[in-house]
Amino acid sequence: MKYDVLIIGAGPSGIFTALELIRNDFKGRICILEKGLPVEKRFCPKKDTRVCVNCKQCNITTGFSGAGAFSDGKLSLSYEVGGDLPMLIGQEKAQSLINYTDSIYLEFGADTKIEGISAPEKTKEIRKRAIKSGLKLVDCPIRHMGTEKAHEIYKRIQDFLVDNGVELIFNADCRDVIIENETCIGAKYSINGSDEIEVFGEKVIIATGRKGADWLEGMCRSHGVGHSAGTVDIGVRVEVRNEVMDEVNELLYESKLIGYPNPFRNKVRTFCQNPGGFVSQENYDNNLAVVNGHSYKELKSNNTNLSILCSHNFSVPFNEPIKYASMVGALCNMLGNGKILVQRYGDILDGKRTWQRELDRSNVRPSLPDAVAGDISAAIPYRTLVNILKFIEALDNVVPGFASPETLLYAPEIKFYSNRIDMDDKLKTNIKNLYCLGDSSGWTRGLMMASSMGVYMGRLIISGEA
């Protein structure tokens, strides 16, 4: 079977490529191969079992709309947040794409309310405290869809694509891309372990998300696709009582703070803040359990959780940052018997592990019920942990009470976008007709920037520039 556009991965960047083509009356045939299930069939049994049952394929990370369907559904509306695409195409173009992409989300039912812009004078006071603590507060309006509402929005988008002739092939495990004479002409996939099926496309777009970042790196090595080792983010998910975060939650919804703490000066940042949210678990290849966080529109907890990530940039001869991060994660899982580890901040400072009986009597009760009380300092690299602890210490001056002895740290939180594909401002790689988008490309981080990159790809195809 041959298509005009073949997209591997039904995450935000792949979806929005197809959307933009349809919105511009593209007459060619479009096919999307997706390893997971349609959005309406994606269900995590942990909601009922309260513990992860280690599904063969994690519905949190795979399926239509990728991890986006089960994320907290935050759309960052500034080019300053969400990755390095603006470095590639320019800040003005990136912001224009974000504004346009946001309008599409609104068309499909996203909440019209924008967080983080209601009280600029009060926000200045938070910024002043951040500056005194050596941190930078990044201005970023947020549109919060919510986990359950994101599910509904992506279902509408999925139906729209099908109604407009896009062929969606689910349970399609892409095994390889087909490259002849330095030109990509298609891909090979199997369904539920079947024999390999070949499918061909005039344009082949890989948009496999964080879940497929390691797979894409393997494709690059096998086929000589230009790439380089990018930044790898390793960190923890922090959980505190809502009372501690009330001011920031009300004014900003998400506080995006950046610091470079001594002595190592690595970049450390907050990410994915979830007021009244829930800490969650995602499973990647080789049963790697990674922590994340969700926030619903209606259902709320007594806690706020957010990620604190430490960025690492490796130099020659090392060029396997994804493997490095995976090994850190595997060590955490080993100590937690395959589960997410959790430890109180005060216990880390005291040089002791956390016990379940201590969690049971704490003010902060874990919203991830099957997290294992233990010692994350036995698994997280020294440099990473010191950076995170110094950052928390500084953050306590911005948000008093954040560095409480009972504050919870879950590990591992890892972001798999460290393999960066070499491309020009028209998204062209060194392999003709092969394009790589979204978080797996290393150029975006998060829903909005990945979606915007998909829009840009669609426009390039329409204009004939791709």
C-alpha positions in Angstrom: 0.0 0.0 0.0 1.3 3.5 -0.9 0.4 6.8 0.6 1.3 10.4 -0.1 2.0 11.0 3.6 2.9 8.1 6.0 3.1 9.1 9.7 4.6 6.8 12.3 3.0 7.6 15.6 -0.3 9.2 16.5 1.0 11.6 19.1 0.3 15.4 19.0 2.9 16.2 16.2 1.7 13.4 13.9 -2.0 14.2 14.6 -1.6 17.9 13.9 0.4 17.3 10.7 -2.6 15.4 9.4 -5.0 18.0 10.7 -3.3 20.8 9.0 -3.2 18.9 5.7 -6.9 18.3 5.9 -7.7 21.9 6.9 -5.8 23.0 3.7 -7.8 20.6 1.4 -4.9 18.2 0.9 -6.1 15.7 -1.7 -3.4 13.0 -1.1 -3.8 9.8 0.9 -2.7 10.0 4.6 -1.9 7.0 6.8 -1.0 7.0 10.5 0.6 3.9 12.1 0.1 3.8 15.9 1.5 1.2 18.2 -1.3 1.6 20.7 -5.1 1.7 20.7 -7.8 4.3 19.7 -8.3 6.9 22.4 -11.6 5.5 23.5 -10.1 2.1 24.2 -7.2 3.3 26.2 -7.7 2.5 29.8 -5.4 2.0 32.8 -6.5 -0.8 35.1 -4.7 0.9 38.0 -7.7 3.1 38.4 -9.6 0.0 39.7 -6.7 -2.2 41.1 -4.9 0.7 42.8 -1.6 -1.0 41.8 0.2 -1.2 38.5 -0.4 -4.6 36.8 2.4 -4.2 34.3 0.3 -4.4 31.1 2.2 -5.7 28.1 1.7 -2.3 26.5 1.1 0.7 28.7 -2.0 2.6 27.8 -0.7 5.7 29.6 2.1 6.2 27.1 0.8 4.5 23.9 -2.3 5.0 21.7 -3.9 7.8 19.9 -2.6 11.2 21.1 0.3 9.5 22.9 0.9 10.4 26.5 -1.1 13.5 25.9 -4.4 11.7 26.4 -3.5 10.8 30.0 -1.5 13.9 30.8 -2.8 16.8 32.8 -3.5 18.5 29.5 -1.7 21.7 29.9 -1.0 23.8 26.8 1.9 26.3 27.3 1.1 29.4 25.2 4.6 30.9 25.1 7.5 30.0 22.7 9.8 30.2 25.7 8.4 26.9 27.1 8.3 23.6 25.5 11.6 22.9 23.8 14.0 24.3 21.2 11.9 24.5 18.1 12.1 28.4 18.2 15.9 28.0 17.7 15.3 26.1 14.5 12.5 28.2 12.9 12.7 31.5 14.8 10.8 32.8 17.8 8.2 34.9 15.9 7.2 32.0 13.7 7.1 29.6 16.7 4.8 32.0 18.6 2.5 32.4 15.6 2.3 28.6 15.2 1.4 28.3 18.9 -1.3 30.9 18.6 -2.8 29.1 15.6 -2.5 25.7 17.2 -4.2 26.9 20.3 -7.2 28.1 18.2 -7.5 24.5 16.9 -7.6 23.1 20.4 -10.3 25.6 21.2 -12.3 24.5 18.2 -12.3 21.0 19.5 -13.5 22.0 23.0 -10.5 23.2 25.1 -11.4 25.5 28.1 -11.4 29.2 27.1 -9.9 30.2 30.4 -6.2 31.1 30.4 -4.2 30.6 33.7 -1.4 32.8 34.9 -2.5 36.2 33.7 -5.1 37.4 36.2 -2.9 39.3 38.8 0.3 40.7 37.3 1.1 42.8 40.4 0.9 39.8 42.8 2.9 37.8 40.3 5.7 40.5 40.6 5.9 39.7 44.3 6.5 36.0 43.5 9.1 37.0 40.9 10.9 39.2 43.4 11.2 36.3 45.9 12.5 34.1 43.0 15.1 36.7 42.1 16.3 36.9 45.7 16.7 33.1 45.7 18.7 33.0 42.5 15.8 31.6 40.4 14.1 32.8 37.3 10.3 32.8 37.0 9.3 32.3 33.3 6.1 34.0 32.2 3.9 31.5 30.5 0.1 31.6 30.1 -1.4 28.1 30.5 -4.6 26.6 29.0 -5.5 23.7 31.2 -7.6 21.0 29.5 -7.5 18.5 32.4 -6.8 14.8 32.0 -10.4 13.7 31.5 -11.2 16.7 29.1 -8.0 16.0 27.1 -9.3 12.5 26.5 -12.6 14.0 25.1 -10.8 16.5 22.9 -8.5 14.0 21.3 -11.5 11.7 20.7 -13.1 14.5 18.7 -9.9 15.0 16.8 -9.5 11.3 16.1 -13.1 11.2 14.8 -12.5 14.2 12.6 -9.4 12.6 11.0 -11.3 9.4 10.3 -14.3 11.3 8.9 -11.9 13.1 6.5 -10.3 10.0 5.1 -7.2 9.6 7.2 -6.4 5.9 7.6 -5.5 5.0 11.2 -3.9 1.6 11.7 -3.7 0.7 15.4 -1.7 -2.0 17.1 0.9 -1.3 14.4 4.4 -1.9 15.8 6.8 -0.2 13.4 9.9 -2.4 13.1 11.9 -0.4 10.6 12.0 2.3 8.0 12.7 1.5 4.4 15.6 3.5 2.9 17.0 3.1 -0.6 19.7 5.3 -2.1 19.5 7.7 0.9 15.8 8.2 0.4 13.1 7.0 2.8 10.3 5.3 0.9 8.3 3.6 3.6 8.2 1.4 6.7 7.8 -2.1 8.0 5.3 -2.9 10.8 3.5 -5.8 12.4 0.2 -6.1 14.1 0.1 -8.1 17.3 3.3 -10.0 16.4 2.2 -10.8 12.8 4.6 -11.1 9.9 6.1 -7.8 8.8 4.0 -5.6 6.5 5.5 -3.1 4.2 3.8 0.2 3.6 5.1 3.1 1.4 4.9 6.8 1.4 6.1 9.8 -0.6 6.8 11.6 2.7 7.6 9.5 5.8 7.2 11.3 9.1 8.4 9.8 12.4 6.5 11.2 15.4 6.8 8.5 18.0 7.0 10.8 21.1 9.0 10.2 24.3 7.9 6.5 24.3 9.6 6.0 20.9 12.7 8.2 21.5 14.9 5.1 22.1 13.5 3.4 19.0 14.2 6.4 16.8 17.7 6.6 18.1 18.2 3.0 17.0 16.8 3.9 13.6 19.3 6.7 13.3 22.2 4.4 14.1 21.0 1.7 11.7 20.4 4.0 8.8 22.8 6.9 9.2 20.3 9.5 10.0 22.1 12.6 11.3 21.6 13.1 15.0 23.5 14.1 18.1 23.3 13.5 21.9 21.1 16.2 23.4 20.1 17.1 26.9 18.8 14.4 29.2 16.6 15.4 32.1 16.6 13.3 35.3 14.8 14.2 38.4 12.0 13.7 40.9 8.3 14.3 41.3 7.7 16.4 44.4 4.4 16.4 46.3 3.2 18.9 49.0 0.0 19.9 50.6 -2.2 22.3 48.6 -2.0 24.8 51.5 1.7 25.2 50.8 1.1 26.0 47.1 -2.1 28.0 47.3 -0.7 31.3 46.3 1.2 30.0 43.3 -1.6 27.7 42.3 -4.1 30.6 42.3 -2.0 33.2 40.6 0.0 31.1 38.1 -1.5 27.6 38.1 2.0 26.4 37.0 5.1 28.1 38.3 7.9 27.6 35.8 11.1 28.3 37.7 14.7 27.8 36.5 17.9 27.8 38.6 21.6 26.9 38.3 22.5 25.9 41.9 26.0 25.6 43.2 28.4 23.8 43.1 27.7 22.1 39.8 25.6 24.8 38.1 23.5 22.4 36.1 20.2 23.8 34.8 17.4 22.7 37.2 13.7 23.5 36.5 10.2 22.9 37.6 7.9 21.2 35.1 4.3 19.9 34.9 2.8 21.4 38.1 -0.6 19.8 39.1 -2.7 21.7 41.7 -4.9 19.2 43.5 -3.4 16.6 41.2 -2.3 13.0 41.5 1.1 11.4 41.1 1.0 8.7 38.5 3.1 5.9 37.0 4.0 5.4 33.3 5.7 2.2 32.0 8.2 2.3 29.1 10.1 -0.4 27.3 11.7 -3.2 29.4 9.1 -2.5 32.1 10.8 0.7 33.2 8.4 2.5 35.6 8.7 6.3 35.5 6.8 8.8 37.7 4.6 11.5 36.3 1.6 13.7 37.4 -2.0 14.3 36.4 -4.5 17.0 37.2 -8.2 16.7 36.5 -10.8 19.4 35.9 -13.2 18.0 38.4 -11.5 15.4 40.6 -9.1 16.9 43.1 -6.7 15.7 45.8 -5.4 17.5 48.9 -1.9 17.7 47.3 0.0 19.6 44.6 2.7 17.8 42.6 5.4 19.0 40.3 8.5 17.8 38.6 12.0 19.0 39.4 14.4 18.1 36.6 18.1 18.4 36.4 19.6 18.7 32.9 22.7 16.8 31.9 24.7 17.5 28.7 27.3 14.9 27.9 30.4 15.4 25.7 32.5 13.0 23.7 33.1 10.2 23.7 29.8 9.5 25.4 26.7 9.5 23.1 24.0 7.4 24.7 22.1 9.7 27.1 18.8 7.8 26.7 20.6 4.6 27.8 22.2 6.4 30.7 18.9 7.8 31.9 17.2 4.4 31.5 19.9 2.8 33.7 19.3 5.4 36.5 15.6 4.6 36.2 16.2 0.9 36.3 18.2 1.2 39.5 15.4 3.1 41.1 13.0 0.4 40.1 15.3 -2.3 41.4 15.2 -0.6 44.9 11.5 -0.3 44.7 10.9 -3.9 43.5 9.6 -2.6 40.2 7.6 0.2 41.7 8.1 4.0 42.1 10.2 5.0 45.1 9.1 7.7 47.4 11.1 9.4 50.2 10.5 12.3 52.5 12.8 15.4 52.0 13.7 15.5 55.7 14.8 11.8 55.6 17.2 12.5 52.7 18.8 15.4 54.7 19.0 13.1 57.7 20.7 10.3 55.7 18.0 7.7 56.3 15.4 5.9 54.3 11.7 6.5 54.7 9.5 3.8 56.1 5.8 3.2 55.3 4.8 3.8 58.9 6.3 7.3 58.7 4.3 8.1 55.6 1.1 6.9 57.3 1.4 9.5 60.0 2.6 12.4 57.8 0.6 15.5 56.8 1.5 14.8 53.2 -0.1 11.4 52.2 1.1 10.0 48.9 -1.5 10.2 46.1 0.3 7.3 44.4 -0.9 4.5 46.6 1.5 1.8 45.5 4.7 3.9 45.7 7.4 2.1 47.8 8.9 4.0 50.8 12.6 3.8 50.5 15.8 5.7 49.7 16.1 7.5 46.4 19.6 8.7 47.3 20.8 5.2 46.8 19.8 5.4 43.1 19.9 9.0 41.9 23.4 10.1 40.9 25.1 12.4 43.4 25.4 15.3 41.1 21.7 15.1 40.2 20.5 14.8 43.7 22.7 17.6 45.1 21.4 19.9 42.4 17.8 19.0 43.2 18.2 19.4 47.0 19.9 22.9 46.5 17.0 23.9 44.2 14.4 22.8 46.7 16.2 24.8 49.4 16.1 27.9 47.1 12.4 27.3 46.2 11.5 27.3 49.9 12.2 31.0 49.9 9.7 31.5 47.0 7.1 29.1 48.4 7.5 28.9 52.2 7.0 25.4 53.4 8.1 23.7 50.2 11.2 22.3 51.9 9.2 20.8 54.7 10.7 17.6 56.2 7.4 15.8 55.1 7.6 16.9 51.5 7.6 13.8 49.3 10.1 13.1 46.5 9.2 10.3 44.0 11.8 8.7 41.6 12.6 8.3 38.9 11.2 11.1 36.7 13.0 11.0 33.4 12.2 12.8 30.1 13.2 10.8 27.0 13.9 13.5 24.4 17.7 13.5 24.6 18.4 12.3 21.0 18.3 15.3 18.7 17.8 14.8 15.0 19.8 17.0 12.7 17.5 19.1 10.5 17.2 22.4 8.8 14.5 25.1 9.2 12.3 23.2 6.7 12.6 20.1 9.0 14.6 18.2 6.3 17.0 15.5 7.5 20.0 14.1 5.6 17.7 11.3 4.4 15.5 12.5 1.6 11.7 12.4 2.3 12.3 11.5 6.0 11.1 13.9 8.7 11.2 13.6 12.5 8.8 15.6 14.7 7.8 16.1 18.3 9.5 15.0 21.5 11.2 12.0 19.9 13.0 14.4 17.6 14.6 16.2 20.5 13.3 19.6 19.4 10.1 19.8 21.5 9.0 19.1 25.1 5.3 18.9 25.7 1.8 19.1 24.0 1.7 22.5 22.5 5.2 22.7 21.0 4.9 19.2 19.6 1.4 20.0 18.1 2.8 23.3 16.6 5.7 21.4 15.0 3.1 19.1 13.4 1.2 22.2 12.0 4.4 23.5 10.6 5.1 20.1 8.9 1.7 20.2 7.3 2.2 23.6 6.0 5.6 22.7 4.5 4.0 19.8 2.6 1.2 22.0 1.3 3.6 24.7 0.1 5.9 22.1 -1.5 8.8 23.2 0.7 9.0 19.7 2.2 
